[in-house]
Amino acid sequence: MPANPGFRRVVRIGPVQVATYYDGRGRERHAAACTAPRCGFSTDYDTRAAAELAARTHRCRVR
């Protein structure tokens, strides 16, 4: 597995970053990950719209 999956189209929506990449099987995937300290939210989606929706509705529970 490559060390850098080659993220592209990276956008920031609040504390969450959304990016597009190709997985190990050559499929286009979309990731949403929160950059807030101690949050730990990160997920992969099949569509960009789903990743952006998750970013817009994410609320960090860490205080």
Secondary structure, DSSP 8 states (H G I E B T S, - for coil): --S----EEEEEETTEEEEEEE-TTS-EEEEEEE-STT---EEEESSHHHHHHHHHH------
